[in-house]
Amino acid sequence: MMDERLIYEILCVVEEIPEGKVATYGQIAKLIGREKNARLVGKVLSMAEYYGNYPCHRVVNHAGRLAPGWPEQRLLLEEEGVAMKNDTHVDVKKYQWEEG
């Protein structure tokens, strides 16, 4: 179930991802104590614009795949120095945020 507290908990983690790094949906879910809720994180991020300006472009799936249907994501990441492995994937091993 989604409530305002959960939404802001997710967005607060996203806000911490530094420029030039990416995090995965699963990584964010784990950080908020909901390991099995990566899809919930994706759902919240799809609505993030209603809550403010968050760097959601820094979140990719576990394989580094960019969000389908959001071509600006690649441009935003490349502007921050994140290189692409191919047209649709970031090199997660190289650019993943190590929180903490």
DSSP file (Angstrom, degrees, kcal/mol; ACC not computed):
  #  RESIDUE AA STRUCTURE BP1 BP2  ACC     N-H-->O    O-->H-N    N-H-->O    O-->H-N    TCO  KAPPA ALPHA  PHI   PSI    X-CA   Y-CA   Z-CA
    1    1 A M              0   0    0      0, 0.0     2,-0.5     0, 0.0     5,-0.1   0.000 360.0 360.0 360.0 139.2    0.0    0.0    0.0
    2    2 A M        +     0   0    0      4,-0.1     2,-0.3     3,-0.0     3,-0.0  -0.832 360.0 163.9-100.5 131.7    1.2    3.5   -0.9
    3    3 A D     >  -     0   0    0     -2,-0.5     4,-2.4     1,-0.1     3,-0.2  -0.895  52.2 -97.6-135.1 170.7    0.9    6.4    1.5
    4    4 A E  H  > S+     0   0    0     -2,-0.3     4,-2.6     1,-0.2     5,-0.2   0.866 121.2  55.0 -57.2 -39.6    2.5    9.8    1.6
    5    5 A R  H  > S+     0   0    0      1,-0.2     4,-2.0     2,-0.2    -1,-0.2   0.923 109.9  45.8 -61.6 -44.9    5.1    8.7    4.1
    6    6 A L  H  > S+     0   0    0      2,-0.2     4,-2.3    -3,-0.2    -1,-0.2   0.904 111.4  52.8 -64.6 -42.2    6.2    5.8    1.9
    7    7 A I  H  X S+     0   0    0     -4,-2.4     4,-2.5     1,-0.2    -2,-0.2   0.944 112.5  43.7 -59.7 -48.8    6.3    8.1   -1.1
    8    8 A Y  H  X S+     0   0    0     -4,-2.6     4,-2.2     1,-0.2    -1,-0.2   0.820 109.2  57.9 -69.3 -29.3    8.5   10.6    0.6
    9    9 A E  H  X S+     0   0    0     -4,-2.0     4,-1.4    -5,-0.2    -1,-0.2   0.933 110.8  43.2 -62.4 -45.5   10.7    7.8    2.0
   10   10 A I  H  X S+     0   0    0     -4,-2.3     4,-2.2     1,-0.2     3,-0.3   0.934 114.4  49.4 -64.5 -47.4   11.5    6.6   -1.5
   11   11 A L  H  X S+     0   0    0     -4,-2.5     4,-2.2     1,-0.2    -1,-0.2   0.826 105.7  57.5 -65.9 -31.2   12.0   10.1   -2.8
   12   12 A C  H  X S+     0   0    0     -4,-2.2     4,-0.7     2,-0.2    -1,-0.2   0.879 108.0  47.2 -65.7 -37.0   14.3   11.0    0.0
   13   13 A V  H >X S+     0   0    0     -4,-1.4     3,-1.1    -3,-0.3     4,-0.6   0.928 110.8  51.3 -67.8 -44.9   16.6    8.1   -1.0
   14   14 A V  H >< S+     0   0    0     -4,-2.2     3,-1.3     1,-0.3    -2,-0.2   0.890 104.1  58.6 -58.6 -39.5   16.4    9.1   -4.7
   15   15 A E  H 3< S+     0   0    0     -4,-2.2    -1,-0.3     1,-0.3    -2,-0.2   0.752 100.7  57.9 -61.4 -25.2   17.4   12.6   -3.6
   16   16 A E  H << S+     0   0    0     -3,-1.1    -1,-0.3    -4,-0.7    -2,-0.2   0.628  75.6 109.3 -82.4 -14.6   20.6   11.2   -2.1
   17   17 A I  S << S-     0   0    0     -3,-1.3     3,-0.1    -4,-0.6    41,-0.1  -0.489  71.6-128.7 -66.4 119.9   21.9    9.6   -5.3
   18   18 A P    >   -     0   0    0      0, 0.0     3,-1.6     0, 0.0    -1,-0.1  -0.284  27.3 -87.8 -72.4 155.9   24.9   11.7   -6.3
   19   19 A E  T 3  S+     0   0    0      1,-0.3     3,-0.1     3,-0.0    58,-0.1  -0.325 115.5  27.7 -56.4 138.2   25.4   13.2   -9.8
   20   20 A G  T 3  S+     0   0    0      1,-0.3     2,-0.3    -3,-0.1    -1,-0.3   0.522 107.5  91.6  84.5   5.7   27.2   10.7  -12.1
   21   21 A K    <   -     0   0    0     -3,-1.6     2,-0.3    61,-0.1    -1,-0.3  -0.877  57.4-152.4-127.3 160.9   25.9    7.6  -10.3
   22   22 A V  B     -a   96   0A   0     73,-2.2    75,-3.3    -2,-0.3     2,-0.3  -0.927   2.3-160.7-129.1 157.4   22.8    5.4  -10.6
   23   23 A A  E     -b   59   0B   0     35,-2.6    37,-2.5    -2,-0.3     2,-0.2  -0.909  20.6-121.8-128.0 160.0   20.8    3.2   -8.2
   24   24 A T  E  >  -b   60   0B   0     -2,-0.3     4,-2.1    35,-0.2    37,-0.2  -0.662  21.7-116.7-100.2 160.1   18.5    0.4   -9.0
   25   25 A Y  H  > S+     0   0    0     35,-1.3     4,-2.4    -2,-0.2     5,-0.1   0.913 118.8  49.9 -57.7 -43.0   14.8    0.1   -8.1
   26   26 A G  H  > S+     0   0    0      1,-0.2     4,-2.4     2,-0.2    -1,-0.2   0.865 106.4  54.6 -65.4 -37.2   15.7   -2.9   -5.9
   27   27 A Q  H  > S+     0   0    0      2,-0.2     4,-2.0     1,-0.2    -1,-0.2   0.913 110.3  46.3 -62.4 -43.7   18.5   -1.1   -4.2
   28   28 A I  H  X S+     0   0    0     -4,-2.1     4,-1.4     2,-0.2    -2,-0.2   0.915 111.0  52.5 -65.8 -43.2   16.1    1.7   -3.2
   29   29 A A  H  <>S+     0   0    0     -4,-2.4     5,-3.1     1,-0.2     3,-0.3   0.912 110.3  48.7 -58.7 -42.7   13.5   -0.8   -2.0
   30   30 A K  H ><5S+     0   0    0     -4,-2.4     3,-1.5     5,-0.3     5,-0.2   0.894 106.4  56.5 -64.5 -40.2   16.1   -2.5    0.1
   31   31 A L  H 3<5S+     0   0    0     -4,-2.0    -1,-0.2     1,-0.3    -2,-0.2   0.781 108.7  46.7 -64.3 -27.2   17.3    0.8    1.6
   32   32 A I  T 3<5S-     0   0    0     -4,-1.4    -1,-0.3    -3,-0.3    -2,-0.2   0.318 122.8-104.3 -97.9   9.3   13.7    1.6    2.8
   33   33 A G  T < 5S+     0   0    0     -3,-1.5    -3,-0.2    -5,-0.1    -2,-0.1   0.742  94.7 106.5  80.3  23.0   13.3   -1.9    4.3
   34   34 A R    > < +     0   0    0     -5,-3.1     3,-2.5    -6,-0.2    -4,-0.2  -0.486  37.8 169.1-130.5  62.1   11.0   -3.2    1.5
   35   35 A E  T 3  S+     0   0    0      1,-0.3     3,-0.3    -5,-0.2    -5,-0.3   0.749  75.2  48.8 -48.0 -35.3   13.4   -5.6   -0.4
   36   36 A K  T 3  S+     0   0    0      1,-0.2    -1,-0.3    -7,-0.2     3,-0.3   0.255  92.7  81.8 -93.7  13.5   10.6   -7.2   -2.5
   37   37 A N    <>  +     0   0    0     -3,-2.5     4,-1.7     1,-0.2    -1,-0.2  -0.161  40.8 128.9-114.8  40.7    9.0   -3.9   -3.6
   38   38 A A  H  > S+     0   0    0     -3,-0.3     4,-1.9     1,-0.2    -1,-0.2   0.875  77.1  54.1 -60.2 -37.6   11.2   -2.7   -6.5
   39   39 A R  H  > S+     0   0    0     -3,-0.3     4,-2.3     1,-0.2    -1,-0.2   0.865 103.7  55.4 -66.5 -34.9    8.1   -2.3   -8.7
   40   40 A L  H  > S+     0   0    0      2,-0.2     4,-2.5     1,-0.2    -1,-0.2   0.901 105.3  52.8 -62.4 -40.7    6.5   -0.1   -6.0
   41   41 A V  H  X S+     0   0    0     -4,-1.7     4,-2.5     1,-0.2    -2,-0.2   0.931 109.0  49.8 -59.7 -45.8    9.6    2.1   -6.2
   42   42 A G  H  X S+     0   0    0     -4,-1.9     4,-1.7     1,-0.2    -2,-0.2   0.896 109.6  51.3 -59.6 -41.6    9.1    2.4  -10.0
   43   43 A K  H  X S+     0   0    0     -4,-2.3     4,-0.6     2,-0.2    -1,-0.2   0.928 110.7  47.8 -62.1 -46.4    5.5    3.3   -9.5
   44   44 A V  H >< S+     0   0    0     -4,-2.5     3,-1.3     1,-0.2     4,-0.3   0.919 110.5  51.9 -61.4 -43.8    6.3    6.0   -7.1
   45   45 A L  H >< S+     0   0    0     -4,-2.5     3,-1.0     1,-0.3     4,-0.3   0.824 100.9  61.4 -65.6 -29.8    9.0    7.4   -9.4
   46   46 A S  H 3< S+     0   0    0     -4,-1.7    -1,-0.3     1,-0.2    -2,-0.2   0.713 113.3  37.5 -67.9 -17.6    6.6    7.5  -12.3
   47   47 A M  T X< S+     0   0    0     -3,-1.3     3,-2.0    -4,-0.6    -1,-0.2   0.300  84.1 108.9-111.0   6.1    4.5   10.0  -10.2
   48   48 A A  G X>  +     0   0    0     -3,-1.0     3,-2.4    -4,-0.3     4,-0.8   0.783  63.6  71.8 -59.0 -30.7    7.5   11.9   -8.6
   49   49 A E  G 34 S+     0   0    0     -4,-0.3    -1,-0.3     1,-0.3     3,-0.3   0.759  91.0  60.7 -59.6 -22.9    6.9   15.0  -10.6
   50   50 A Y  G <4 S+     0   0    0     -3,-2.0    -1,-0.3     1,-0.2    -2,-0.2   0.589 107.7  44.8 -78.2  -9.9    3.7   15.7   -8.5
   51   51 A Y  T <4 S-     0   0    0     -3,-2.4     2,-0.3     1,-0.4    -2,-0.2   0.484 122.6 -78.4-112.5  -7.1    5.9   15.8   -5.3
   52   52 A G     <  -     0   0    0     -4,-0.8     2,-0.8    -3,-0.3    -1,-0.4  -0.932  66.3 -39.9 140.6-165.1    8.8   18.0   -6.5
   53   53 A N        +     0   0    0     -2,-0.3    -4,-0.1    -3,-0.1    -5,-0.0  -0.861  61.7 164.6-106.0 104.6   11.9   17.9   -8.5
   54   54 A Y        -     0   0    0     -2,-0.8     2,-2.1    -9,-0.1     3,-0.3  -0.883  47.3-113.7-120.1 150.0   13.8   14.7   -7.8
   55   55 A P    >   +     0   0    0      0, 0.0     3,-2.0     0, 0.0    -2,-0.0  -0.325  54.0 151.9 -80.7  59.2   16.7   13.1   -9.8
   56   56 A C  G >   +     0   0    0     -2,-2.1     3,-1.8     1,-0.3   -11,-0.0   0.709  58.8  76.9 -63.6 -19.7   14.6   10.1  -10.9
   57   57 A H  G 3  S+     0   0    0     -3,-0.3    -1,-0.3     1,-0.3    20,-0.1   0.679  83.4  67.5 -64.4 -14.8   16.7    9.8  -14.1
   58   58 A R  G <  S+     0   0    0     -3,-2.0   -35,-2.6   -36,-0.1     2,-0.5   0.327  83.4  89.7 -87.2   7.9   19.4    8.2  -11.8
   59   59 A V  E <   +b   23   0B   0     -3,-1.8     8,-0.3   -37,-0.2     2,-0.2  -0.925  50.6 163.2-112.0 128.3   17.3    5.1  -11.2
   60   60 A V  E     -b   24   0B   0    -37,-2.5   -35,-1.3    -2,-0.5     6,-0.2  -0.789  40.2 -89.3-131.4 171.7   17.6    2.1  -13.5
   61   61 A N    >   -     0   0    0      4,-1.9     3,-2.3    -2,-0.2    -1,-0.1  -0.249  53.3 -87.4 -79.6 178.0   16.6   -1.6  -13.3
   62   62 A H  T 3  S+     0   0    0      1,-0.3    -1,-0.1     2,-0.1   -38,-0.1   0.743 129.9  48.5 -59.7 -25.2   19.0   -4.2  -12.0
   63   63 A A  T 3  S-     0   0    0      2,-0.1    -1,-0.3    29,-0.1    29,-0.3   0.436 122.0-104.3 -93.6  -0.5   20.6   -4.8  -15.4
   64   64 A G    <   +     0   0    0     -3,-2.3    26,-2.6     1,-0.3     2,-0.2   0.534  66.1 157.2  91.2   6.5   21.1   -1.0  -15.9
   65   65 A R  B     -C   89   0C   0     24,-0.2    -4,-1.9     1,-0.1    -1,-0.3  -0.444  39.1-126.0 -70.9 136.3   18.2   -0.7  -18.4
   66   66 A L        -     0   0    0     22,-2.7    -6,-0.1    -6,-0.2    -1,-0.1  -0.318  39.1 -82.9 -73.0 162.0   16.8    2.8  -18.8
   67   67 A A    >   -     0   0    0     -8,-0.3     3,-1.2     3,-0.2     6,-0.2  -0.518  50.9-115.1 -68.2 127.1   13.1    3.4  -18.3
   68   68 A P  T 3  S+     0   0    0      0, 0.0    -1,-0.1     0, 0.0    20,-0.0  -0.355  97.0  21.6 -63.3 141.4   11.2    2.6  -21.6
   69   69 A G  T 3  S+     0   0    0      1,-0.1     3,-0.1    -3,-0.0    -2,-0.1   0.646  97.9  99.9  78.8  14.6    9.6    5.6  -23.2
   70   70 A W    X>  +     0   0    0     -3,-1.2     3,-1.5     1,-0.1     4,-0.5  -0.637  37.3 167.3-131.7  75.4   11.7    8.2  -21.5
   71   71 A P  H >> S+     0   0    0      0, 0.0     4,-1.1     0, 0.0     3,-0.5   0.764  72.8  67.7 -62.8 -25.6   14.5    9.2  -24.0
   72   72 A E  H 3> S+     0   0    0      1,-0.2     4,-2.8     2,-0.2     5,-0.2   0.764  85.5  71.7 -64.8 -24.9   15.4   12.2  -21.8
   73   73 A Q  H <> S+     0   0    0     -3,-1.5     4,-2.3     1,-0.2    -1,-0.2   0.925  97.4  47.7 -58.4 -45.8   16.8    9.8  -19.2
   74   74 A R  H <X S+     0   0    0     -3,-0.5     4,-2.7    -4,-0.5    -1,-0.2   0.929 112.3  49.2 -61.3 -45.6   19.8    8.9  -21.3
   75   75 A L  H  X S+     0   0    0     -4,-1.1     4,-2.2     1,-0.2    -2,-0.2   0.911 110.7  50.1 -61.3 -43.8   20.5   12.5  -22.1
   76   76 A L  H  X S+     0   0    0     -4,-2.8     4,-0.8     2,-0.2    -1,-0.2   0.907 113.1  46.2 -62.3 -42.3   20.4   13.5  -18.5
   77   77 A L  H ><>S+     0   0    0     -4,-2.3     5,-2.4    -5,-0.2     3,-0.7   0.916 111.3  51.0 -67.3 -42.9   22.7   10.7  -17.4
   78   78 A E  H ><5S+     0   0    0     -4,-2.7     3,-1.6     1,-0.3    -1,-0.2   0.870 104.5  58.0 -63.7 -35.7   25.2   11.4  -20.2
   79   79 A E  H 3<5S+     0   0    0     -4,-2.2    -1,-0.3     1,-0.3    -2,-0.2   0.786 105.8  51.4 -62.1 -26.4   25.2   15.1  -19.2
   80   80 A E  T <<5S-     0   0    0     -4,-0.8    -1,-0.3    -3,-0.7    -2,-0.2   0.389 127.2-100.7 -91.2   2.3   26.4   13.9  -15.7
   81   81 A G  T < 5S+     0   0    0     -3,-1.6     2,-0.7     1,-0.3    -3,-0.2   0.572  73.9 143.9  92.0   9.8   29.1   11.8  -17.2
   82   82 A V      < -     0   0    0     -5,-2.4    -1,-0.3    -6,-0.1     2,-0.2  -0.754  39.4-147.7 -85.6 117.7   27.4    8.4  -17.1
   83   83 A A        -     0   0    0     -2,-0.7     8,-0.9    -3,-0.1     2,-0.3  -0.553  10.8-123.8 -84.9 149.3   28.4    6.4  -20.1
   84   84 A M  B     -D   90   0D   0     -2,-0.2     6,-0.3     6,-0.2     3,-0.1  -0.703   4.5-151.3 -93.0 143.9   26.1    3.9  -21.8
   85   85 A K  S    S-     0   0    0      4,-3.0     2,-0.2    -2,-0.3     5,-0.2   0.843  84.7 -25.5 -76.2 -37.4   27.0    0.3  -22.3
   86   86 A N  S    S-     0   0    0      3,-1.3     3,-0.4    -3,-0.1    -1,-0.2  -0.808  94.6 -60.9-154.6-165.5   24.6    0.3  -25.3
   87   87 A D  S    S+     0   0    0     -2,-0.2   -13,-0.1     1,-0.2     3,-0.0   0.782 131.8  22.6 -60.3 -28.2   21.6    2.3  -26.4
   88   88 A T  S    S+     0   0    0      1,-0.1   -22,-2.7   -23,-0.0     2,-0.4   0.389 110.7  73.0-123.8   2.5   19.4    1.3  -23.5
   89   89 A H  B     -C   65   0C   0     -3,-0.4    -4,-3.0   -24,-0.2    -3,-1.3  -0.963  55.6-149.4-131.9 140.1   21.7    0.3  -20.7
   90   90 A V  B     -D   84   0D   0    -26,-2.6     2,-1.5    -2,-0.4    -6,-0.2  -0.712  37.9-108.1 -91.9 149.7   24.1    1.9  -18.2
   91   91 A D    >>  -     0   0    0     -8,-0.9     4,-2.2    -2,-0.3     3,-0.7  -0.677  38.6-173.7 -78.5  93.3   27.1    0.0  -17.0
   92   92 A V  H 3> S+     0   0    0     -2,-1.5     4,-2.2   -29,-0.3    -1,-0.2   0.862  78.0  58.9 -61.7 -38.4   25.8   -0.6  -13.4
   93   93 A K  H 34 S+     0   0    0      1,-0.2    -1,-0.3     2,-0.2    -2,-0.1   0.855 114.3  37.6 -60.4 -33.6   29.1   -2.1  -12.2
   94   94 A K  H <4 S+     0   0    0     -3,-0.7    -2,-0.2     1,-0.1    -1,-0.2   0.832 128.3  29.4 -85.9 -35.1   30.9    1.1  -13.1
   95   95 A Y  H  < S+     0   0    0     -4,-2.2   -73,-2.2   -12,-0.1    -2,-0.2   0.414  80.5 128.1-112.2   0.8   28.3    3.7  -12.1
   96   96 A Q  B  <  -a   22   0A   0     -4,-2.2     2,-0.3    -5,-0.2   -73,-0.2  -0.378  61.4-117.9 -66.2 135.1   26.2    2.2   -9.3
   97   97 A W        -     0   0    0    -75,-3.3     2,-0.9    -2,-0.1   -73,-0.1  -0.535  16.3-151.4 -70.6 127.9   25.9    4.3   -6.2
   98   98 A E        -     0   0    0     -2,-0.3    -1,-0.1   -75,-0.1   -75,-0.0  -0.831  23.6-150.9-101.4  92.6   27.5    2.8   -3.1
   99   99 A E              0   0    0     -2,-0.9   -82,-0.0     1,-0.2     0, 0.0  -0.151 360.0 360.0 -64.3 155.6   25.3    4.4   -0.4
  100  100 A G              0   0    0      0, 0.0    -1,-0.2     0, 0.0    -2,-0.0   0.425 360.0 360.0 103.1 360.0   26.6    5.0    3.1
